């Protein structure tokens, strides 16, 4: 089992940047495929970006070219660098870890993009 704790959310102006972190503990982090999801009020939770245990990445069309996912297996941490933020990026961002048929969620961190 793995425990995931997100951090780095906050209030930022349009065009600004934030870096989210997700620290994992309790299991072998390096074997997990990791992902960042977000959920805006009244909307379904959606995949933002993912990174496999081998480092392959995938992005939602809405964030391509603006967001970058990365992982540091030595620190058991996955990151989401968010640049050129827009008001429509406002949501609770969740970290998820997958291994086989098991998956785990963090508690979420709020990102608000507003002037």
C-alpha positions as CSV (number, residue, x, y, z in Angstrom):
1,X,0.0,0.0,0.0
2,X,1.1,3.6,-0.6
3,X,0.2,6.8,1.0
4,X,0.2,10.0,-1.1
5,X,0.4,13.6,0.1
6,X,0.1,16.5,-2.2
7,X,1.4,20.0,-1.6
8,X,2.1,23.2,-3.5
9,X,-1.4,24.4,-4.4
10,X,-2.5,28.0,-3.8
11,X,-3.8,31.2,-5.4
12,X,-2.0,32.4,-8.5
13,X,-2.8,35.1,-11.1
14,X,-3.5,34.1,-14.7
15,X,-0.2,33.5,-16.6
16,X,1.5,32.5,-13.4
17,X,3.2,29.2,-12.4
18,X,2.9,26.6,-9.6
19,X,4.7,23.4,-8.9
20,X,2.7,20.6,-7.2
21,X,4.4,17.8,-5.4
22,X,3.1,14.4,-4.4
23,X,5.2,12.5,-1.8
24,X,4.7,8.8,-1.5
25,X,5.4,6.5,1.4
26,X,4.7,3.0,2.4
27,X,5.6,1.0,-0.7
28,X,8.0,0.7,-3.6
29,X,7.4,4.0,-5.3
30,X,9.5,3.3,-8.4
31,X,7.2,0.6,-9.7
32,X,4.1,2.7,-9.6
33,X,2.6,4.5,-12.6
34,X,1.7,8.0,-11.3
35,X,-0.9,10.6,-12.4
36,X,-2.3,14.0,-11.6
37,X,-6.0,14.5,-11.9
38,X,-8.2,17.5,-11.2
39,X,-11.8,18.2,-10.3
40,X,-13.4,21.5,-10.8
41,X,-16.7,22.4,-9.0
42,X,-19.6,20.6,-10.7
43,X,-17.4,18.7,-13.0
44,X,-16.0,15.1,-13.3
45,X,-12.5,14.3,-12.1
46,X,-10.2,14.3,-15.2
47,X,-6.7,13.1,-16.0
48,X,-4.3,16.0,-16.4
49,X,-1.0,14.2,-16.8
50,X,0.6,10.8,-16.2
51,X,4.0,9.2,-16.0
52,X,4.8,5.5,-16.1
53,X,7.3,3.7,-13.9
54,X,9.7,4.0,-16.9
55,X,9.2,7.7,-17.3
56,X,6.8,7.9,-20.3
57,X,4.5,10.8,-20.1
58,X,1.0,11.6,-21.3
59,X,-1.0,14.9,-21.1
60,X,-4.5,16.1,-21.5
61,X,-4.9,18.3,-24.6
62,X,-5.9,21.2,-22.4
63,X,-2.6,21.3,-20.7
64,X,-0.1,20.2,-23.4
65,X,2.7,22.7,-23.7
66,X,2.0,24.3,-20.4
67,X,2.3,21.5,-17.8
68,X,5.1,19.1,-17.2
69,X,5.0,15.9,-15.1
70,X,8.2,14.4,-13.7
71,X,9.2,12.0,-11.0
72,X,12.2,11.6,-8.6
73,X,12.3,8.0,-7.5
74,X,15.1,8.7,-5.0
75,X,12.7,11.1,-3.3
76,X,9.6,9.1,-3.8
77,X,8.0,12.2,-5.3
78,X,6.1,13.1,-8.5
79,X,5.8,16.7,-9.6
80,X,3.5,18.7,-11.8
81,X,5.0,22.0,-13.1
82,X,2.2,24.2,-14.2
83,X,3.0,27.3,-16.3
84,X,0.8,29.9,-18.1
85,X,-2.0,29.1,-15.8
86,X,-5.5,30.0,-16.8
87,X,-8.7,30.5,-14.8
88,X,-10.1,27.3,-16.2
89,X,-7.2,25.4,-14.5
90,X,-8.9,26.2,-11.2
91,X,-9.6,22.8,-9.5
92,X,-8.6,20.5,-6.7
93,X,-5.6,18.5,-8.0
94,X,-5.2,14.9,-6.9
95,X,-2.2,12.6,-7.1
96,X,-2.9,8.9,-8.0
97,X,-0.6,5.9,-7.9
98,X,-1.3,2.7,-9.9
99,X,0.3,-0.7,-9.6
100,X,-1.5,-3.7,-11.1
101,X,-5.1,-3.6,-10.1
102,X,-4.4,-1.4,-7.1
103,X,-4.7,2.4,-7.1
104,X,-4.3,5.0,-4.4
105,X,-5.4,8.7,-4.2
106,X,-4.0,11.6,-2.2
107,X,-6.2,14.0,-0.4
108,X,-6.0,16.8,-3.0
109,X,-4.6,20.3,-3.1
110,X,-6.6,23.4,-4.2
111,X,-5.3,25.4,-7.2
112,X,-7.1,28.7,-7.8
113,X,-6.2,30.9,-10.8
114,X,-7.7,34.3,-10.4
115,X,-6.8,38.0,-10.7
